[in-house]
Amino acid sequence: MDSPIQAAADPRRRLALVAAVYLGSFIATLDVSIVNVALPTLQRALSTDLAGLQWVIDIYALCLSAFMLSAGPLGDRYGRKRAWLAGVAVFTIGSAMCAMAGSLPILLAGRAVQGVAGALMIPGALSLLAHAFPEPVGRARVIGGWSSFSALSLVLGPLLGGLLVDHAGWQSIFLINIPIGLLTVGLGLWGIKESSHPEHAALDPVGQVLSVLWLGALTYGLIAAGEHGWGSVQAASALVAAAIGLALFLMVEARVARPLLPLGLFRDARFSVTNFASFVLGFSAYDSLFFFSLFLQQVQGWSPSDTGWRLVPQFVATGVVASQFGRLAKRFDVHTLMVAGYGLIGGAMLLLTLFSADTSYVLLALLFVFLGAGTGLAVPATSTAVMASVPAQRSGMASATMNALRQAGMLIGIALLGTLMSTRATSLLADALGQAGLANARQAAAAAVGRHDLGALASLDASTAHSLLASALAGGFHAAVACSGIAGLLAAGLLVSVRPRAAALPARA
């Protein structure tokens, strides 16, 4: 049997390691985009409402953001190979649970399992590659390939999701993960060398529990506000619990020796603003797919397959711009590129407020390209700026914080903006139904918007009901993307106000 050193040097095993990490990252990233395309189909199949769809995405994002900060310490203590492969195996089990779900609660349980597993998989991938390829040239090559492979999964997600939903049923978007997950575990068991540094493990169990509780309460409160109103007992009590939980979490993190969230780093204004920008990236750009999928299918009437094709320009633009980021950084400093990225995101989202059910797809695709280009600039620029704002020995913690805040931004964005979309659409539809003389206009509007159910408007002719509902949903979409756009421009403005250290950024060519 080969020794660990021989195994690490064996090119076949290094190839197996690279293949395993690439495939594991592929299914974890694919899951972000592939599920969104299936949302309207899931709504019909599981007889759920918009709040249920918010939870399908948010329960994954909640577990991912809450547990991501613990992933590094777990790998340090128990072994990076063991932790990462456990993540892949659990993700595969969670995918099987989702595929077999016959009701929304079972699907949400499977998505939660996927989220916890993703928290081990996503940050652990780079750590495995860095340890397997200590030489700078080889490391840069495999990490570049990893980035390209992850970008490919984002492009394929909407396409593959739409085709699978239309031709093989919604369960297939989860079943596809099972053979890939099993292959990944097999390759990883053979190719990955175990490594650990238990003396550096900074586990914070109290902080971990509190982070799950306050984020979960906040998400529940925001989604409940869309179902029951902001003044309802469900929403108000959950939001108060979230505020108390956040206060307790910050108190624990300020006192514990090795905190999950390094509060001391936020004393640096540049670190704070850049991490706020990372939060906005999740809030404005990462959650846009949720709203675009609903807009294209429920407002403009496209099928899942057609929707998948129409979302591709955004991800192609992201991949192309991100792949050229190194060249751009030789001509423009990273701070300028970062401001431009958030400006493009904010501007594109605000312009989407002009679009309606009959807007030409050419115009929509053009804005998708601008949004994708902004994301392609913002992601690498934000990562570079965060790493430049801390000492080298704090880089791992800074990276984990940045990624966790980005996922939290997506989590809160879907909960808050989904509620904003729902309440605005319901209000617009209720007004239209009231003008048409319908009794119980508010209740009928809430049922039609929440479940996309024209049966609630049965007293109107089908054409009028469809037109009124599509118009109301478009208005709700406008409210959500307007809020996203304002957040993007706010991030750009705050970044302009923070002067970076000149030494931390590349010089102009």
C-alpha positions as CSV (number, residue, x, y, z in Angstrom):
1,M,0.0,0.0,0.0
2,D,1.3,3.5,-0.9
3,S,2.3,5.8,1.9
4,P,0.5,9.2,2.1
5,I,3.6,10.9,0.6
6,Q,3.7,8.5,-2.3
7,A,-0.1,8.8,-2.8
8,A,0.2,12.5,-2.9
9,A,3.0,12.3,-5.5
10,D,1.2,9.7,-7.7
11,P,-0.1,11.7,-10.7
12,R,-3.1,9.3,-11.1
13,R,-4.2,10.0,-7.5
14,R,-3.7,13.8,-8.0
15,L,-5.8,13.5,-11.1
16,A,-8.5,11.7,-9.1
17,L,-8.3,14.4,-6.4
18,V,-8.8,17.1,-9.0
19,A,-11.7,15.3,-10.7
20,A,-13.4,14.7,-7.3
21,V,-13.1,18.3,-6.2
22,Y,-14.3,19.6,-9.6
23,L,-17.3,17.2,-9.6
24,G,-18.2,18.0,-6.0
25,S,-18.1,21.7,-6.6
26,F,-20.1,21.2,-9.8
27,I,-23.1,19.6,-8.2
28,A,-23.0,22.1,-5.2
29,T,-23.0,25.0,-7.6
30,L,-25.4,23.5,-10.1
31,D,-27.9,23.1,-7.3
32,V,-28.0,26.9,-6.9
33,S,-29.3,27.6,-10.4
34,I,-31.0,24.3,-11.4
35,V,-33.7,24.5,-8.7
36,N,-34.8,28.0,-9.4
37,V,-36.0,27.1,-12.9
38,A,-38.2,24.4,-11.5
39,L,-40.0,26.7,-8.9
40,P,-43.3,27.2,-10.7
41,T,-43.4,23.5,-11.5
42,L,-42.7,22.7,-7.8
43,Q,-45.5,25.1,-6.8
44,R,-48.0,23.2,-8.8
45,A,-46.8,19.7,-8.0
46,L,-46.6,20.3,-4.2
47,S,-49.6,22.6,-4.0
48,T,-47.7,25.3,-2.2
49,D,-47.6,29.1,-2.3
50,L,-45.0,31.7,-2.9
51,A,-43.9,31.5,0.7
52,G,-43.2,27.8,0.2
53,L,-41.1,28.6,-2.8
54,Q,-39.1,31.1,-0.8
55,W,-38.4,28.3,1.8
56,V,-37.3,25.9,-0.9
57,I,-34.4,28.3,-1.7
58,D,-33.9,29.8,1.7
59,I,-33.7,26.7,3.8
60,Y,-30.7,25.7,1.7
61,A,-29.2,29.2,1.9
62,L,-29.9,29.3,5.7
63,C,-28.0,26.1,6.4
64,L,-25.2,27.0,4.0
65,S,-24.6,30.5,5.5
66,A,-25.0,29.4,9.1
67,F,-22.7,26.4,9.0
68,M,-20.1,27.7,6.5
69,L,-18.1,29.5,9.2
70,S,-17.7,26.1,11.1
71,A,-16.6,24.2,8.0
72,G,-13.0,25.2,8.2
73,P,-12.5,24.4,11.9
74,L,-14.2,21.0,11.5
75,G,-11.8,20.2,8.6
76,D,-8.8,21.3,10.7
77,R,-9.8,19.2,13.7
78,Y,-11.2,16.0,12.1
79,G,-9.4,16.0,8.7
80,R,-10.1,17.9,5.6
81,K,-10.6,14.8,3.5
82,R,-13.0,13.3,6.0
83,A,-15.0,16.5,6.4
84,W,-15.2,17.2,2.6
85,L,-16.2,13.6,1.6
86,A,-18.8,13.6,4.4
87,G,-20.2,16.7,2.8
88,V,-20.4,15.1,-0.6
89,A,-22.0,11.9,0.8
90,V,-24.6,13.9,2.9
91,F,-25.3,16.1,-0.1
92,T,-26.1,13.0,-2.2
93,I,-28.4,11.7,0.5
94,G,-30.1,15.1,0.7
95,S,-30.6,15.0,-3.1
96,A,-32.3,11.6,-2.8
97,M,-34.6,12.9,-0.1
98,C,-35.6,15.8,-2.3
99,A,-36.2,13.5,-5.3
100,M,-38.5,11.3,-3.2
101,A,-40.4,14.1,-1.6
102,G,-44.1,14.0,-2.0
103,S,-44.8,17.1,0.1
104,L,-43.2,20.4,0.8
105,P,-42.0,19.5,4.4
106,I,-40.1,16.5,3.1
107,L,-38.6,18.6,0.3
108,L,-37.5,21.3,2.8
109,A,-35.9,18.6,5.0
110,G,-33.9,17.4,2.0
111,R,-32.9,20.9,1.1
112,A,-31.7,21.5,4.6
113,V,-29.5,18.4,4.5
114,Q,-28.1,19.7,1.2
115,G,-27.3,23.1,2.7
116,V,-25.4,21.6,5.7
117,A,-23.5,19.4,3.3
118,G,-22.8,22.3,1.0
119,A,-21.3,24.2,3.9
120,L,-18.6,21.5,4.1
121,M,-18.2,21.1,0.4
122,I,-17.9,24.7,-1.0
123,P,-15.2,26.2,1.3
124,G,-13.4,22.8,1.6
125,A,-12.7,22.5,-2.1
126,L,-10.0,25.2,-2.3
127,S,-8.4,23.9,0.8
128,L,-8.0,20.4,-0.7
129,L,-6.5,21.8,-3.9
130,A,-4.1,24.1,-2.1
131,H,-2.8,21.3,0.1
132,A,-2.4,18.9,-2.9
133,F,-0.7,21.5,-5.1
134,P,1.8,23.5,-2.9
135,E,3.8,24.7,-6.0
136,P,2.5,28.1,-7.2
137,V,2.2,27.3,-10.9
138,G,0.4,24.0,-10.4
139,R,-1.9,25.5,-7.8
140,A,-2.8,28.5,-10.0
141,R,-3.6,26.1,-12.9
142,V,-5.9,23.7,-10.9
143,I,-7.7,26.6,-9.1
144,G,-8.2,28.3,-12.5
145,G,-9.7,25.1,-13.8
146,W,-11.9,24.8,-10.7
147,S,-13.2,28.3,-11.2
148,S,-14.0,27.6,-14.9
149,F,-15.7,24.3,-14.0
150,S,-17.8,26.1,-11.4
151,A,-18.8,28.8,-13.9
152,L,-19.8,26.1,-16.4
153,S,-22.2,24.6,-13.8
154,L,-23.9,28.0,-13.5
155,V,-24.4,28.2,-17.3
156,L,-25.6,24.6,-17.5
157,G,-27.9,24.9,-14.5
158,P,-30.8,26.8,-16.1
159,L,-30.5,24.9,-19.4
160,L,-30.3,21.5,-17.8
161,G,-33.0,22.3,-15.2
162,G,-35.5,23.5,-17.8
163,L,-34.9,20.4,-20.0
164,L,-35.1,18.0,-17.1
165,V,-38.3,19.5,-15.7
166,D,-40.1,19.6,-19.1
167,H,-39.0,16.0,-20.2
168,A,-38.2,14.0,-17.0
169,G,-40.1,15.7,-14.2
170,W,-39.0,17.9,-11.4
171,Q,-37.5,15.0,-9.4
172,S,-34.8,14.6,-12.0
173,I,-33.1,17.9,-11.1
174,F,-32.2,16.2,-7.8
175,L,-31.7,12.6,-9.1
176,I,-28.9,13.9,-11.4
177,N,-26.8,14.6,-8.3
178,I,-26.8,11.0,-7.1
179,P,-24.5,9.3,-9.7
180,I,-22.2,12.3,-9.7
181,G,-22.0,12.3,-5.9
182,L,-21.2,8.6,-5.7
183,L,-18.5,8.9,-8.4
184,T,-17.1,11.9,-6.5
185,V,-16.9,9.9,-3.2
186,G,-15.1,7.0,-4.9
187,L,-12.6,9.3,-6.6
188,G,-12.0,11.2,-3.4
189,L,-11.5,8.1,-1.2
190,W,-8.7,7.0,-3.5
191,G,-7.1,10.3,-4.6
192,I,-7.3,12.7,-1.6
193,K,-4.6,12.6,1.1
194,E,-5.8,13.3,4.6
195,S,-4.6,16.4,6.4
196,S,-5.5,18.1,9.6
197,H,-4.3,20.7,12.1
198,P,-6.4,20.2,15.2
199,E,-4.3,22.8,17.1
200,H,-5.7,25.5,14.8
201,A,-9.4,24.4,15.0
202,A,-11.5,27.2,16.4
203,L,-14.8,25.6,17.1
204,D,-17.5,27.8,18.7
205,P,-20.6,25.7,19.4
206,V,-22.6,28.3,21.2
207,G,-22.0,30.9,18.5
208,Q,-22.9,28.2,15.9
209,V,-26.3,27.5,17.6
210,L,-27.1,31.2,18.0
211,S,-26.2,31.9,14.4
212,V,-28.7,29.2,13.2
213,L,-31.4,30.5,15.6
214,W,-31.3,34.2,14.8
215,L,-30.9,33.7,11.0
216,G,-33.7,31.1,11.1
217,A,-36.0,33.4,13.1
218,L,-35.3,36.4,10.8
219,T,-36.0,34.3,7.7
220,Y,-39.3,33.0,9.2
221,G,-40.3,36.5,10.2
222,L,-39.7,38.0,6.8
223,I,-41.5,35.2,5.0
224,A,-44.4,35.2,7.5
225,A,-44.8,39.0,6.9
226,G,-45.7,38.2,3.3
227,E,-48.3,35.6,4.3
228,H,-49.9,37.2,7.4
229,G,-48.8,40.9,7.4
230,W,-46.0,42.7,9.1
231,G,-48.1,43.3,12.2
232,S,-49.1,39.6,12.6
233,V,-48.1,37.7,15.7
234,Q,-46.1,35.2,13.6
235,A,-44.0,37.9,11.9
236,A,-43.6,40.2,14.8
237,S,-42.6,37.5,17.4
238,A,-40.1,35.9,15.0
239,L,-38.5,39.3,14.2
240,V,-38.2,40.1,17.9
241,A,-36.7,36.7,18.5
242,A,-34.2,37.3,15.7
243,A,-33.2,40.7,17.2
244,I,-32.6,39.1,20.6
245,G,-30.7,36.1,19.0
246,L,-28.5,38.5,17.0
247,A,-27.7,40.5,20.2
248,L,-26.8,37.3,22.1
249,F,-24.7,36.1,19.1
250,L,-22.7,39.3,19.0
251,M,-22.2,39.2,22.8
252,V,-20.8,35.6,22.6
253,E,-18.6,36.4,19.6
254,A,-17.1,39.4,21.4
255,R,-16.1,37.3,24.4
256,V,-15.2,33.8,23.0
257,A,-11.5,33.1,22.4
258,R,-11.9,31.8,18.9
259,P,-15.1,33.3,17.5
260,L,-17.0,32.2,14.4
261,L,-17.3,35.8,13.3
262,P,-14.2,37.9,13.9
263,L,-15.8,41.2,15.1
264,G,-12.4,42.8,15.6
265,L,-11.8,42.8,11.9
266,F,-14.8,45.0,11.4
267,R,-13.1,47.9,13.1
268,D,-11.3,48.5,9.7
269,A,-13.7,50.6,7.7
270,R,-12.5,49.1,4.4
271,F,-13.0,45.6,5.6
272,S,-16.5,46.5,6.9
273,V,-17.6,48.2,3.7
274,T,-16.2,45.5,1.4
275,N,-18.0,42.8,3.4
276,F,-21.2,44.8,3.3
277,A,-20.7,44.8,-0.5
278,S,-20.3,41.0,-0.4
279,F,-23.7,40.9,1.5
280,V,-25.2,43.0,-1.2
281,L,-23.8,40.7,-3.9
282,G,-25.9,37.9,-2.4
283,F,-28.9,40.2,-1.8
284,S,-29.0,41.7,-5.3
285,A,-27.3,39.4,-7.8
286,Y,-27.3,35.9,-6.3
287,D,-31.0,35.9,-5.6
288,S,-32.0,37.5,-8.9
289,L,-32.5,34.0,-10.5
290,F,-35.4,33.4,-8.1
291,F,-37.2,36.4,-9.4
292,F,-36.2,36.1,-13.0
293,S,-37.5,32.5,-13.1
294,L,-40.9,33.6,-11.7
295,F,-41.0,36.6,-14.1
296,L,-40.2,34.7,-17.2
297,Q,-42.6,31.8,-16.4
298,Q,-45.5,33.4,-14.5
299,V,-45.5,36.9,-16.1
300,Q,-44.2,36.3,-19.7
301,G,-45.5,32.7,-19.9
302,W,-42.4,30.8,-21.0
303,S,-41.9,27.1,-20.3
304,P,-39.1,25.9,-18.0
305,S,-37.0,24.9,-21.0
306,D,-37.5,28.3,-22.7
307,T,-36.8,30.0,-19.4
308,G,-33.5,28.1,-19.0
309,W,-32.3,29.3,-22.4
310,R,-33.3,32.8,-21.7
311,L,-31.3,32.9,-18.5
312,V,-28.0,31.8,-20.1
313,P,-26.8,35.3,-21.2
314,Q,-26.4,36.3,-17.6
315,F,-24.2,33.4,-16.6
316,V,-22.2,33.5,-19.9
317,A,-21.4,37.2,-19.3
318,T,-20.4,36.4,-15.7
319,G,-18.1,33.7,-16.8
320,V,-16.5,35.6,-19.6
321,V,-15.9,38.8,-17.5
322,A,-14.6,36.8,-14.5
323,S,-12.2,34.9,-16.7
324,Q,-10.7,38.2,-18.0
325,F,-10.5,39.8,-14.6
326,G,-6.8,39.3,-14.3
327,R,-6.2,41.2,-17.5
328,L,-8.6,43.9,-16.5
329,A,-6.8,44.3,-13.2
330,K,-3.6,45.1,-15.0
331,R,-5.2,48.1,-16.6
332,F,-7.6,49.3,-13.9
333,D,-7.1,49.0,-10.1
334,V,-9.2,46.4,-8.3
335,H,-11.2,49.1,-6.4
336,T,-12.3,50.7,-9.6
337,L,-13.4,47.4,-11.0
338,M,-15.3,46.6,-7.9
339,V,-17.2,49.9,-7.9
340,A,-18.0,49.4,-11.6
341,G,-19.3,45.9,-10.9
342,Y,-21.7,47.0,-8.2
343,G,-22.7,50.0,-10.3
344,L,-23.6,47.6,-13.2
345,I,-25.6,45.3,-10.9
346,G,-27.5,48.2,-9.4
347,G,-28.2,49.9,-12.7
348,A,-29.3,46.8,-14.5
349,M,-31.7,45.8,-11.7
350,L,-33.3,49.3,-11.6
351,L,-33.8,49.2,-15.4
352,L,-35.6,45.9,-15.1
353,T,-38.5,47.9,-13.4
354,L,-39.4,49.1,-16.9
355,F,-40.2,45.6,-18.2
356,S,-43.6,44.0,-18.5
357,A,-45.3,40.9,-19.8
358,D,-44.9,41.9,-23.4
359,T,-41.4,43.3,-23.3
360,S,-39.1,42.0,-26.0
361,Y,-36.7,39.4,-24.9
362,V,-33.8,41.1,-26.7
363,L,-34.0,44.0,-24.2
364,L,-34.2,41.6,-21.3
365,A,-31.2,39.7,-22.5
366,L,-29.2,42.9,-22.9
367,L,-29.9,43.7,-19.2
368,F,-29.0,40.1,-18.2
369,V,-25.7,40.6,-19.9
370,F,-25.0,43.9,-18.0
371,L,-26.0,42.2,-14.7
372,G,-23.8,39.2,-15.5
373,A,-20.9,41.4,-16.4
374,G,-21.3,43.3,-13.1
375,T,-21.3,40.1,-11.2
376,G,-18.2,38.9,-13.1
377,L,-16.4,42.0,-11.9
378,A,-17.8,42.2,-8.4
379,V,-17.1,38.6,-7.3
380,P,-13.3,38.4,-7.9
381,A,-12.8,42.1,-7.0
382,T,-14.6,41.8,-3.7
383,S,-12.6,38.6,-2.9
384,T,-9.3,40.4,-3.8
385,A,-10.2,43.5,-1.8
386,V,-11.2,41.5,1.4
387,M,-8.0,39.5,1.2
388,A,-6.0,42.7,0.8
389,S,-7.6,44.3,3.8
390,V,-6.4,41.8,6.4
391,P,-3.0,40.3,7.4
392,A,-2.0,37.1,5.7
393,Q,-2.5,35.0,8.8
394,R,-6.2,36.1,9.0
395,S,-7.0,35.4,5.3
396,G,-8.8,32.1,5.9
397,M,-11.1,33.6,8.5
398,A,-11.7,36.7,6.3
399,S,-12.6,34.5,3.3
400,A,-15.0,32.5,5.4
401,T,-16.7,35.6,6.7
402,M,-17.0,37.1,3.3
403,N,-18.6,34.0,1.8
404,A,-20.9,33.5,4.8
405,L,-22.1,37.1,4.5
406,R,-22.7,36.7,0.8
407,Q,-24.9,33.6,1.4
408,A,-26.7,35.5,4.2
409,G,-27.4,38.3,1.7
410,M,-29.0,35.7,-0.6
411,L,-31.0,34.2,2.3
412,I,-32.3,37.6,3.5
413,G,-32.8,38.9,0.0
414,I,-35.2,36.1,-1.1
415,A,-37.1,36.3,2.2
416,L,-37.4,40.1,2.2
417,L,-37.7,40.8,-1.5
418,G,-40.0,37.8,-2.0
419,T,-42.3,39.2,0.7
420,L,-42.1,42.6,-0.9
421,M,-43.0,41.1,-4.3
422,S,-45.9,39.2,-2.9
423,T,-47.4,42.1,-0.9
424,R,-47.0,44.5,-3.8
425,A,-48.6,42.1,-6.3
426,T,-51.5,41.4,-3.9
427,S,-52.1,45.0,-3.4
428,L,-52.1,45.8,-7.1
429,L,-54.4,42.9,-7.9
430,A,-56.8,43.7,-5.1
431,D,-57.1,47.2,-6.4
432,A,-57.8,46.0,-9.9
433,L,-60.4,43.4,-8.6
434,G,-62.1,46.1,-6.5
435,Q,-62.4,48.4,-9.5
436,A,-63.9,45.4,-11.4
437,G,-66.6,45.1,-8.7
438,L,-65.5,41.7,-7.2
439,A,-66.5,41.0,-3.6
440,N,-63.7,39.9,-1.3
441,A,-61.1,41.4,-3.6
442,R,-58.3,41.2,-1.1
443,Q,-58.8,37.5,-0.3
444,A,-59.1,36.6,-3.9
445,A,-56.0,38.6,-4.8
446,A,-54.0,36.9,-2.0
447,A,-55.0,33.4,-3.2
448,A,-54.3,34.2,-6.8
449,V,-50.8,35.7,-6.1
450,G,-49.8,33.3,-3.4
451,R,-50.5,30.1,-5.4
452,H,-50.6,31.6,-9.0
453,D,-54.1,30.2,-9.1
454,L,-56.5,31.6,-11.6
455,G,-59.3,29.7,-10.0
456,A,-59.5,32.4,-7.3
457,L,-60.5,34.7,-10.1
458,A,-63.2,32.4,-11.6
459,S,-65.8,35.1,-11.7
460,L,-63.7,36.9,-14.4
461,D,-63.3,35.6,-17.9
462,A,-60.0,33.6,-18.4
463,S,-58.3,36.2,-20.5
464,T,-59.0,39.1,-18.2
465,A,-58.0,37.1,-15.1
466,H,-54.7,36.1,-16.7
467,S,-53.9,39.6,-17.8
468,L,-54.7,41.1,-14.3
469,L,-52.6,38.5,-12.5
470,A,-49.7,38.9,-14.9
471,S,-49.8,42.7,-14.5
472,A,-49.9,42.4,-10.7
473,L,-47.0,40.0,-10.6
474,A,-45.0,42.3,-12.9
475,G,-45.6,45.1,-10.4
476,G,-44.4,42.9,-7.6
477,F,-41.3,42.0,-9.6
478,H,-40.6,45.7,-10.2
479,A,-40.7,46.3,-6.4
480,A,-38.2,43.5,-5.7
481,V,-35.7,44.4,-8.4
482,A,-36.0,48.1,-7.5
483,C,-34.9,47.3,-4.0
484,S,-32.1,45.1,-5.3
485,G,-30.9,47.9,-7.6
486,I,-30.9,50.5,-4.8
487,A,-28.8,48.1,-2.7
488,G,-26.3,47.6,-5.5
489,L,-25.9,51.4,-6.0
490,L,-25.6,51.9,-2.3
491,A,-22.8,49.4,-2.1
492,A,-21.0,51.2,-5.1
493,G,-21.4,54.5,-3.3
494,L,-20.0,53.3,0.0
495,L,-17.1,51.7,-1.8
496,V,-16.3,55.0,-3.5
497,S,-16.1,56.6,-0.1
498,V,-13.5,54.2,1.2
499,R,-9.9,54.8,0.1
500,P,-8.0,51.5,-0.4
501,R,-4.3,51.2,0.5
502,A,-2.4,51.8,-2.7
503,A,0.0,49.0,-2.0
504,A,-2.8,46.5,-1.8
505,L,-3.9,47.0,-5.4
506,P,-2.2,46.3,-8.7
507,A,-0.6,49.3,-10.4
508,R,-1.9,50.5,-13.6
509,A,-0.2,49.1,-16.7
